[in-house]
């Protein structure tokens, strides 16, 4: 979105105060554990940009709440699988040999947006150790959510931050994005009983203090039906949508959403070779 597209002279700029009030009106409250997916451009003009958005989320949750965001690094994967964009085959061994190992302190996010990229550097934030599918969190449950996310093949399974959010009966907040960005639905893919495919993946990571290229088998995940699943869940459970600034938002408990998605996938998915 071009900058002029979100400067509306008929609307006031969003601020930390107004954002916190609107977040509270949408259900975000003190003590919750919330996974946030956000598109800053969808909100309209925010005085302070991503800093103001993170401050408003933390204010709404209070120090007793826990904020989590995806901080994925999907460029630390096997270049043989890259499609957007692909790279020449003769580059593959060079990338595998020289890609820096994932470091939760410095490795930047990829395609996560400005808010998540800022949040991973926020004072006190902890970030999980997964080389491609990390999450960052801040608050009383942050250490639990991000701990032991080390198995490369377990991007979004039960031991991942997504699985632990399920255990905590936490919430999902889609702030200006739809269910196509709802990472929690990948947990349902891991759990549901339907024919599955696996792809050979790889990542640069530290193993016993040494940088190595580690190969592993990864569930071939597919988000093409996530929007359909999310809309079906909303309709079945009377989940109301609201707005924060110009952005459409959805706020819901994660556990019943995942349970619904498991049943939906087992009924509707039919993957063929």
HELIX and SHEET records of a PDB file:
HELIX    1   1 UNK A    3  UNK A    6  5                                   4    
HELIX    2   2 UNK A   16  UNK A   25  1                                  10    
HELIX    3   3 UNK A   40  UNK A   43  1                                   4    
HELIX    4   4 UNK A   49  UNK A   61  1                                  13    
HELIX    5   5 UNK A   79  UNK A   81  5                                   3    
HELIX    6   6 UNK A   89  UNK A   91  5                                   3    
HELIX    7   7 UNK A   92  UNK A   98  1                                   7    
HELIX    8   8 UNK A  114  UNK A  119  1                                   6    
HELIX    9   9 UNK A  142  UNK A  146  1                                   5    
HELIX   10  10 UNK A  161  UNK A  167  1                                   7    
HELIX   11  11 UNK A  179  UNK A  181  5                                   3    
HELIX   12  12 UNK A  184  UNK A  191  1                                   8    
HELIX   13  13 UNK A  226  UNK A  237  1                                  12    
HELIX   14  14 UNK A  254  UNK A  268  1                                  15    
SHEET    1   A 7 UNK A 126  UNK A 127  0                                        
SHEET    2   A 7 UNK A 135  UNK A 138 -1                                        
SHEET    3   A 7 UNK A  66  UNK A  70 -1                                        
SHEET    4   A 7 UNK A  33  UNK A  38  1                                        
SHEET    5   A 7 UNK A 171  UNK A 175  1                                        
SHEET    6   A 7 UNK A 247  UNK A 253 -1                                        
SHEET    7   A 7 UNK A 242  UNK A 244 -1                                        
SHEET    1   B 2 UNK A 198  UNK A 207  0                                        
SHEET    2   B 2 UNK A 210  UNK A 219 -1                                        
END                                                                             
